Amino acid sequence: MTGSGRATVQVWYAEEGWGVLESPSTPGGCWAHFSHIEMTGYHSLDAGDAVDFRWESADQDGYAYRATWVRKVK
């Protein structure tokens, strides 16, 4: 299963390069990795940032969803 939508960054571990996105379409959180963030320069997010994202069903570090593309909303 795949989908897309808008989410809020729940937590971001900059030193590890990953975090969790919160969205009604991905209950329990969606795991996200810095390599899937569309931006120039250093790829990182902050808790509370709004993002557009695409996701897929996956078993990733205890999360049922994994982001495949993330872009910060300006």
DRENDO-1510 file (C-alpha; in Angstrom, 1 decimal, always signed):
<recs>
REC; n; res; u; v; w
REC; 1; MET; +0.0; +0.0; +0.0 .
REC; 2; THR; +1.2; +3.5; -0.8 .
REC; 3; GLY; -0.1; +7.0; -0.4 .
REC; 4; SER; +0.7; +10.7; -0.1 .
REC; 5; GLY; -0.3; +13.7; +2.0 .
REC; 6; ARG; +0.7; +16.3; +4.5 .
REC; 7; ALA; +2.3; +15.5; +7.8 .
REC; 8; THR; +4.0; +17.2; +10.8 .
REC; 9; VAL; +7.5; +16.1; +11.9 .
REC; 10; GLN; +6.9; +14.6; +15.3 .
REC; 11; VAL; +10.6; +14.0; +16.2 .
REC; 12; TRP; +13.8; +14.3; +14.2 .
REC; 13; TYR; +17.1; +12.8; +15.2 .
REC; 14; ALA; +19.6; +15.0; +13.2 .
REC; 15; GLU; +22.6; +13.1; +14.4 .
REC; 16; GLU; +21.2; +9.8; +13.2 .
REC; 17; GLY; +19.5; +11.2; +10.0 .
REC; 18; TRP; +16.0; +10.0; +10.6 .
REC; 19; GLY; +12.7; +10.9; +12.3 .
REC; 20; VAL; +9.0; +10.3; +12.5 .
REC; 21; LEU; +6.2; +12.0; +10.6 .
REC; 22; GLU; +2.7; +12.3; +12.0 .
REC; 23; SER; -0.3; +12.1; +9.7 .
REC; 24; PRO; -3.9; +10.7; +9.8 .
REC; 25; SER; -3.0; +8.5; +6.8 .
REC; 26; THR; -0.1; +6.8; +8.7 .
REC; 27; PRO; -1.4; +6.0; +12.2 .
REC; 28; GLY; +1.4; +5.2; +14.6 .
REC; 29; GLY; +3.9; +7.3; +12.7 .
REC; 30; CYS; +5.8; +7.2; +9.5 .
REC; 31; TRP; +9.6; +6.6; +9.6 .
REC; 32; ALA; +11.6; +9.0; +7.4 .
REC; 33; HIS; +15.3; +9.1; +6.4 .
REC; 34; PHE; +17.2; +12.2; +5.4 .
REC; 35; SER; +18.1; +10.7; +2.0 .
REC; 36; HIS; +14.4; +11.1; +1.0 .
REC; 37; ILE; +14.1; +14.8; +1.8 .
REC; 38; GLU; +13.9; +17.0; -1.3 .
REC; 39; MET; +16.0; +20.1; -0.5 .
REC; 40; THR; +19.4; +21.7; -1.2 .
REC; 41; GLY; +22.2; +21.6; +1.2 .
REC; 42; TYR; +22.1; +19.7; +4.5 .
REC; 43; HIS; +19.0; +17.4; +4.6 .
REC; 44; SER; +17.4; +17.8; +8.0 .
REC; 45; LEU; +14.0; +18.6; +9.5 .
REC; 46; ASP; +12.9; +20.0; +12.9 .
REC; 47; ALA; +10.0; +18.8; +15.1 .
REC; 48; GLY; +6.9; +20.8; +14.2 .
REC; 49; ASP; +7.8; +21.3; +10.5 .
REC; 50; ALA; +5.0; +20.7; +8.0 .
REC; 51; VAL; +5.9; +18.5; +5.1 .
REC; 52; ASP; +4.4; +16.9; +2.0 .
REC; 53; PHE; +5.3; +13.3; +1.8 .
REC; 54; ARG; +4.8; +10.0; +0.0 .
REC; 55; TRP; +4.8; +6.8; +2.0 .
REC; 56; GLU; +4.7; +3.0; +1.6 .
REC; 57; SER; +3.7; +0.2; +4.0 .
REC; 58; ALA; +6.8; -1.3; +5.5 .
REC; 59; ASP; +8.1; -2.7; +8.7 .
REC; 60; GLN; +10.8; -0.1; +9.5 .
REC; 61; ASP; +12.3; +0.1; +13.0 .
REC; 62; GLY; +8.9; -0.6; +14.6 .
REC; 63; TYR; +6.9; +1.7; +12.3 .
REC; 64; ALA; +4.3; +0.3; +9.8 .
REC; 65; TYR; +5.0; +3.1; +7.3 .
REC; 66; ARG; +8.1; +4.5; +5.6 .
REC; 67; ALA; +8.4; +7.8; +3.8 .
REC; 68; THR; +9.7; +7.5; +0.2 .
REC; 69; TRP; +9.8; +11.3; -0.5 .
REC; 70; VAL; +9.6; +14.3; +1.8 .
REC; 71; ARG; +9.5; +18.0; +1.1 .
REC; 72; LYS; +9.2; +20.8; +3.7 .
REC; 73; VAL; +6.2; +23.1; +3.2 .
REC; 74; LYS; +7.3; +26.7; +2.7 .
</recs>
